Amino acid sequence: GGLGVGPAAAAATVVSSARGGSARPVLELDHLPGASLLAPREKEVCTALRIVPAQYLAIKDYFVRSSGKPFEAVLDGAEKTLKVSTAKLSMLYSLMASAGWVATS
């Protein structure tokens, strides 16, 4: 599933804030496992955050399954389980909450 109209603004914020000023090579996603499952906006988020599609999908799955639990507990569990930085997880959680995929408490 892709991101709707409301989450597009949130995705744009994630993409622009993650880019920063560094001149790193672009992460090419199309040949990676799971890329075909992502909407174009989700691919942009992956590229900006420099995470591969399979990792993004694992994070999305974790957050959806943890929907409704306290944010701190979800973030702590995700960081330990998925080995992704808190900053990236926070951005993705906000994006997914704005998309309606995660119920916040």
C-alpha positions as CSV (number, residue, x, y, z in Angstrom):
1,G,0.0,0.0,0.0
2,G,1.1,3.5,-0.8
3,L,0.9,6.7,1.1
4,G,-2.2,8.8,0.8
5,V,-2.6,12.6,0.3
6,G,-2.1,13.5,4.0
7,P,1.0,11.4,4.5
8,A,2.6,12.8,1.3
9,A,3.4,16.0,3.2
10,A,4.9,13.9,6.1
11,A,6.9,11.8,3.6
12,A,8.2,15.0,2.0
13,T,9.3,16.2,5.4
14,V,11.1,12.9,6.1
15,V,12.8,13.0,2.7
16,S,13.9,16.6,3.0
17,S,15.1,16.4,6.6
18,A,17.0,13.1,6.0
19,R,18.9,14.5,3.0
20,G,20.8,17.1,5.0
21,G,23.7,18.5,3.2
22,S,25.8,15.4,2.6
23,A,26.7,14.4,-0.9
24,R,26.4,10.6,-0.6
25,P,25.7,8.3,-3.6
26,V,22.1,7.7,-4.3
27,L,20.8,4.4,-2.9
28,E,19.4,2.5,-5.9
29,L,16.4,0.4,-4.8
30,D,14.8,-1.1,-7.8
31,H,17.1,-4.2,-7.9
32,L,16.7,-4.9,-4.2
33,P,14.3,-7.5,-2.7
34,G,11.0,-5.9,-1.6
35,A,11.3,-2.8,-3.9
36,S,8.4,-3.9,-6.0
37,L,6.2,-3.8,-2.9
38,L,6.8,-0.1,-2.2
39,A,4.9,2.9,-3.5
40,P,7.0,5.6,-5.2
41,R,6.9,7.8,-2.0
42,E,8.0,4.9,0.2
43,K,11.0,4.4,-2.2
44,E,11.8,8.1,-1.8
45,V,11.8,7.7,2.0
46,C,14.0,4.6,1.8
47,T,16.4,6.4,-0.4
48,A,16.5,9.5,1.9
49,L,16.9,7.4,5.0
50,R,19.3,5.0,3.3
51,I,17.4,1.9,4.3
52,V,16.8,-1.0,2.0
53,P,13.2,-2.0,1.1
54,A,13.3,-5.2,3.1
55,Q,14.4,-3.3,6.2
56,Y,11.7,-0.6,5.6
57,L,9.0,-3.4,5.3
58,A,10.3,-5.0,8.5
59,I,10.0,-1.7,10.3
60,K,6.5,-1.1,8.9
61,D,5.4,-4.6,9.9
62,Y,6.8,-4.1,13.5
63,F,5.1,-0.7,13.9
64,V,1.7,-2.0,12.5
65,R,1.8,-5.0,14.8
66,S,2.7,-2.7,17.8
67,S,-0.1,-0.3,16.9
68,G,-1.7,1.2,20.0
69,K,1.2,0.5,22.3
70,P,3.0,3.4,24.0
71,F,5.4,5.1,21.6
72,E,8.5,4.8,23.8
73,A,7.9,1.0,24.2
74,V,7.5,0.6,20.5
75,L,10.5,2.7,19.7
76,D,12.7,0.9,22.2
77,G,11.6,-2.6,21.0
78,A,12.1,-1.6,17.4
79,E,15.6,-0.3,18.0
80,K,16.6,-3.5,19.8
81,T,14.9,-5.9,17.4
82,L,15.6,-4.2,14.1
83,K,19.0,-2.5,14.8
84,V,18.0,0.8,13.3
85,S,18.8,4.2,14.8
86,T,16.2,5.9,17.0
87,A,16.2,9.0,14.7
88,K,15.2,6.9,11.6
89,L,12.7,5.0,13.6
90,S,11.1,8.1,15.0
91,M,10.8,9.6,11.5
92,L,9.3,6.5,10.1
93,Y,6.9,6.1,13.1
94,S,5.6,9.7,12.5
95,L,5.2,9.0,8.8
96,M,3.3,5.8,9.4
97,A,1.1,7.4,12.1
98,S,0.2,10.2,9.7
99,A,-0.7,7.6,7.1
100,G,-3.1,5.9,9.6
101,W,-1.1,2.7,9.6
102,V,-0.2,3.0,13.3
103,A,-2.6,3.9,16.1
104,T,-0.9,6.2,18.6
105,S,-1.6,6.2,22.3
